Amino acid sequence: MTGNIYRGQAGLPFSSSLRIYEPLEAFPEQQQESLRAAAAGQKSRAAVENAELLASLGRITRHDGDPFPTGRTDLVRVIPAPAKQASAGAANGPAESAPGAAAAPDRLLYCPSQLVLRAGLAANALMEGIHGPLAQLLIPEEQRDKHQDRIDEVRAHEGVSRVHTRASTWGIPFSWFCLFKESDPTDVVESEGRIVTVRIRASIAQALERVSYAVAHLAMAAPDLDMLEDLTQLTEWLELFHPDSAVELDYGAVADKVYPDDSPLDVRLGIECLAEGDMTGAAAAYRRLASRWVPIRQMARAS
């Protein structure tokens, strides 16, 4: 199945995602049953990724000109969450168990795709951007109005107040790397000699602690840096979710170009150097990041 994912991505823009997985109790009661059903019917993570990719390709080839998802087949990603640590001191490593003690069963965490909401937000951003006139031609007002009805229906049914996924094309925002460390659990998904994706995860408590550290240091050392605003918005987003949630960075197909990737380390070192007034060290960290990611971003303008 992973081979299908890789071949299906060929020729498409690199897309990476930052996702929040929440425990079941964080969702409205009317949504919990559908999440349970999705988890029970989910064959594999690869099947979910492949189904979402095929659905997106199908939408852009519809004959009726409607590029928006209908929500009838919205997908859910599910991951196991380790049992809570016995003490705060265990946060940086695996919890130790007494000899012979049975391991606590994993809980499940859920990340609904929310394609209806996300497509609406993306369309609005496109309309408000520099390509607004072109977007109006590609997405007729009639289709936008029709999709707004879907958004209203989803919100009325599920009481949705937060979006669980952020997406980025042609590279990963440097601010996202502040949420992770190189020692975090990482899955490298390979197929046919290529890396399909890399997924790195952290608890939301760890992510908030790390981003708060970055904000505090940048606010003192480089208050005019654009990254500070990005981190502030990222913090506000993370704070919307259940404290037992997990954060996942999914590199997508760009992983095959950049992995192994030291970006989380380079971002952290750059911020530490700025805080210490070491401009030489900060510049070196930025050069390493730029040499890795600028060529990826330049591909967005390649013919």
Wavefront OBJ file of the C-alpha trace (Angstrom):
o trace
v 0.000 0.000 0.000
v 2.840 2.415 0.768
v 4.108 1.916 -2.767
v 0.777 3.183 -4.061
v 1.101 6.284 -1.887
v 4.544 7.089 -3.223
v 3.605 6.623 -6.876
v 0.421 8.646 -6.358
v 2.424 11.582 -5.003
v 4.728 11.738 -8.022
v 4.431 15.121 -9.724
v 2.374 16.670 -6.919
v 3.568 19.536 -4.696
v 5.349 18.395 -1.549
v 2.845 18.681 1.292
v 3.632 18.362 5.000
v 1.213 18.348 7.931
v 1.200 19.234 11.594
v -1.545 17.277 13.365
v -3.073 17.172 16.836
v -4.403 13.849 18.138
v -6.851 14.092 21.028
v -8.382 11.514 23.397
v -11.969 10.524 22.728
v -13.378 12.546 25.613
v -12.106 15.769 24.012
v -14.692 15.465 21.230
v -18.439 16.220 21.382
v -20.507 13.201 22.373
v -22.271 13.096 19.010
v -18.891 12.763 17.278
v -17.387 10.095 19.539
v -19.377 7.221 18.043
v -18.190 7.988 14.519
v -14.583 8.222 15.741
v -14.844 4.838 17.444
v -16.281 3.330 14.261
v -13.482 4.819 12.183
v -10.857 3.382 14.521
v -12.478 -0.046 14.439
v -12.622 -0.074 10.641
v -9.157 1.352 10.020
v -6.915 -1.272 8.405
v -3.663 0.669 8.478
v -2.239 4.176 8.434
v -1.102 3.570 4.848
v -4.694 2.799 3.847
v -5.887 6.103 5.306
v -3.173 8.097 3.530
v -3.839 6.362 0.233
v -7.609 6.855 0.492
v -7.196 10.561 1.212
v -4.812 11.011 -1.707
v -7.115 9.214 -4.126
v -10.098 11.238 -2.926
v -8.237 14.523 -3.450
v -7.240 13.536 -6.980
v -10.834 12.524 -7.684
v -12.181 15.924 -6.604
v -10.123 17.877 -9.104
v -11.412 15.746 -11.982
v -15.134 16.045 -11.233
v -17.343 16.975 -14.152
v -19.540 19.354 -12.147
v -16.662 21.732 -11.371
v -17.008 21.374 -7.575
v -13.491 20.916 -6.121
v -14.600 20.796 -2.481
v -14.895 17.668 -0.311
v -18.440 16.686 0.614
v -17.589 15.263 4.045
v -19.377 11.986 3.344
v -16.117 10.059 3.513
v -14.100 12.116 5.988
v -11.194 10.069 7.327
v -9.751 9.745 10.810
v -6.171 9.008 11.793
v -5.689 7.044 15.003
v -2.534 6.485 17.047
v -1.940 4.756 20.376
v -0.922 6.973 23.278
v 1.282 5.507 25.998
v -0.162 5.450 29.497
v 0.641 8.535 31.561
v 4.012 8.568 33.251
v 4.106 7.922 36.970
v 6.047 11.122 37.611
v 7.035 14.288 35.837
v 10.657 13.167 35.928
v 9.829 10.351 33.532
v 8.709 12.734 30.819
v 12.002 12.473 28.934
v 12.201 8.703 28.854
v 10.192 5.477 29.102
v 8.511 4.764 32.404
v 10.042 1.950 34.446
v 7.782 -0.861 35.588
v 8.177 -3.181 38.500
v 9.329 -6.691 37.514
v 6.366 -8.808 36.473
v 3.992 -5.843 36.314
v 1.567 -5.814 33.393
v 1.949 -2.876 31.026
v -0.949 -0.466 31.051
v -2.973 -0.683 27.835
v -2.489 2.109 25.332
v -5.240 4.653 24.871
v -6.195 5.811 21.430
v -5.861 9.366 20.191
v -7.843 10.664 17.226
v -7.205 13.224 14.499
v -10.199 13.764 12.174
v -9.285 15.017 8.716
v -11.952 17.769 8.817
v -11.591 18.205 5.067
v -14.768 20.271 4.726
v -13.571 22.885 7.220
v -9.984 22.913 6.001
v -10.984 23.246 2.353
v -13.149 26.229 3.235
v -10.315 27.910 5.124
v -7.882 27.245 2.283
v -10.296 28.696 -0.276
v -10.777 31.837 1.831
v -7.017 32.281 2.169
v -6.641 31.896 -1.589
v -9.327 34.479 -2.267
v -7.677 36.965 0.067
v -4.195 36.397 -1.352
v -2.424 37.800 -4.371
v -3.997 35.155 -6.596
v -7.549 36.128 -5.650
v -8.736 36.991 -9.188
v -7.380 33.694 -10.518
v -8.957 31.802 -7.619
v -12.351 33.274 -8.471
v -12.058 31.741 -11.921
v -10.958 28.364 -10.588
v -13.544 28.240 -7.801
v -16.826 29.833 -8.938
v -18.875 31.743 -6.395
v -21.690 29.207 -6.770
v -19.400 26.407 -5.602
v -18.072 28.480 -2.704
v -21.613 29.200 -1.522
v -22.504 25.523 -1.822
v -19.494 24.596 0.263
v -20.344 27.160 2.921
v -23.595 25.255 3.425
v -21.536 22.105 4.068
v -19.378 23.957 6.596
v -22.462 25.220 8.438
v -23.876 21.688 8.515
v -20.658 20.188 9.908
v -20.395 22.818 12.612
v -24.027 22.380 13.579
v -23.666 18.598 13.772
v -20.275 18.278 15.483
v -19.861 21.579 17.276
v -16.406 21.928 15.757
v -14.438 24.822 17.191
v -10.837 23.896 16.348
v -9.007 22.517 13.336
v -6.708 19.587 14.085
v -4.412 19.838 11.050
v -2.157 22.493 9.602
v -0.665 21.925 6.173
v 2.299 23.408 4.356
v 3.421 22.943 0.751
v 6.957 23.050 -0.580
v 8.674 22.882 2.776
v 8.088 22.867 6.511
v 7.865 26.156 8.468
v 10.863 26.493 10.770
v 8.505 27.299 13.648
v 7.094 23.749 13.514
v 10.508 22.304 14.326
v 10.474 24.108 17.685
v 7.887 21.579 18.913
v 10.175 18.574 18.521
v 13.532 17.149 19.512
v 15.627 14.621 17.668
v 15.046 12.119 20.508
v 11.235 12.111 20.019
v 9.569 8.920 18.706
v 10.008 8.852 14.931
v 8.573 6.593 12.227
v 10.392 6.364 8.893
v 8.101 4.890 6.233
v 9.957 3.453 3.245
v 8.901 1.788 0.026
v 10.813 0.633 -3.041
v 14.057 2.157 -1.810
v 12.543 5.603 -1.159
v 11.276 7.350 1.956
v 7.509 7.816 1.693
v 7.345 9.995 4.797
v 8.786 10.587 8.240
v 6.526 11.160 11.243
v 7.800 12.552 14.538
v 5.591 12.867 17.622
v 5.617 14.596 20.992
v 3.092 15.105 23.754
v 1.315 18.429 23.628
v 2.770 19.256 27.054
v 6.299 18.808 25.687
v 5.447 20.826 22.581
v 4.034 23.711 24.614
v 7.062 23.740 26.907
v 9.421 23.866 23.933
v 7.539 26.545 22.032
v 7.247 28.666 25.195
v 11.018 28.430 25.617
v 11.531 29.565 22.027
v 9.069 32.462 22.345
v 10.644 33.694 25.576
v 14.148 33.721 24.116
v 13.213 35.241 20.768
v 11.115 37.933 22.440
v 14.242 39.127 24.241
v 16.888 38.482 21.589
v 15.071 39.059 18.277
v 11.630 40.648 18.812
v 11.350 41.699 15.145
v 11.897 38.207 13.767
v 8.931 36.925 11.736
v 9.334 33.539 13.380
v 8.290 35.014 16.724
v 4.835 35.838 15.384
v 4.576 32.348 13.885
v 5.454 30.783 17.237
v 2.942 32.957 19.081
v 0.160 31.817 16.736
v 1.338 28.227 17.081
v 1.147 28.483 20.876
v -2.398 29.834 20.736
v -3.383 26.936 18.474
v -1.839 24.268 20.714
v -3.601 25.680 23.756
v -6.993 24.894 22.182
v -6.519 21.154 22.646
v -6.851 18.579 25.428
v -3.775 18.389 27.721
v -3.395 14.660 26.985
v -3.093 15.225 23.235
v -0.137 14.422 20.993
v 1.429 16.490 18.210
v 2.680 14.875 15.006
v 4.837 16.338 12.266
v 4.291 14.402 9.040
v 6.981 15.332 6.514
v 5.181 13.772 3.555
v 7.091 13.135 0.318
v 9.629 15.894 1.029
v 11.216 13.504 3.546
v 12.876 11.654 0.672
v 14.767 14.867 -0.161
v 15.844 15.972 3.327
v 15.950 12.992 5.697
v 17.981 12.392 7.860
v 17.033 15.884 8.985
v 18.709 17.936 11.708
v 16.262 20.844 11.417
v 14.818 20.535 14.975
v 18.371 20.685 16.339
v 19.439 23.539 14.067
v 16.383 25.638 14.967
v 16.974 25.056 18.667
v 20.691 25.871 18.397
v 19.919 29.009 16.416
v 17.528 30.275 19.088
v 19.977 29.448 21.873
v 22.765 31.292 20.053
v 20.552 34.362 19.600
v 19.679 34.309 23.288
v 23.391 34.183 24.168
v 24.310 36.927 21.707
v 26.299 34.493 19.574
v 25.493 35.891 16.139
v 28.110 33.701 14.468
v 26.527 30.531 15.835
v 23.026 31.729 14.938
v 24.118 32.518 11.376
v 25.731 29.081 11.038
v 22.513 27.367 12.172
v 20.494 29.413 9.692
v 22.885 28.568 6.848
v 22.426 24.873 7.561
v 18.634 25.286 7.504
v 18.722 27.374 4.338
v 20.957 24.922 2.489
v 18.441 22.190 3.284
v 15.119 23.968 2.668
v 15.677 26.807 0.189
v 16.178 24.356 -2.719
v 12.868 22.692 -1.778
v 11.026 26.015 -1.767
v 12.580 26.995 -5.081
v 10.943 23.922 -6.610
v 7.582 25.635 -6.172
v 8.596 28.114 -8.878
v 10.199 25.562 -11.193
v 8.499 24.916 -14.518
l 1 2 3 4 5 6 7 8 9 10 11 12 13 14 15 16 17 18 19 20 21 22 23 24 25 26 27 28 29 30 31 32 33 34 35 36 37 38 39 40 41 42 43 44 45 46 47 48 49 50 51 52 53 54 55 56 57 58 59 60 61 62 63 64 65 66 67 68 69 70 71 72 73 74 75 76 77 78 79 80 81 82 83 84 85 86 87 88 89 90 91 92 93 94 95 96 97 98 99 100 101 102 103 104 105 106 107 108 109 110 111 112 113 114 115 116 117 118 119 120 121 122 123 124 125 126 127 128 129 130 131 132 133 134 135 136 137 138 139 140 141 142 143 144 145 146 147 148 149 150 151 152 153 154 155 156 157 158 159 160 161 162 163 164 165 166 167 168 169 170 171 172 173 174 175 176 177 178 179 180 181 182 183 184 185 186 187 188 189 190 191 192 193 194 195 196 197 198 199 200 201 202 203 204 205 206 207 208 209 210 211 212 213 214 215 216 217 218 219 220 221 222 223 224 225 226 227 228 229 230 231 232 233 234 235 236 237 238 239 240 241 242 243 244 245 246 247 248 249 250 251 252 253 254 255 256 257 258 259 260 261 262 263 264 265 266 267 268 269 270 271 272 273 274 275 276 277 278 279 280 281 282 283 284 285 286 287 288 289 290 291 292 293 294 295 296 297 298 299 300 301 302 303
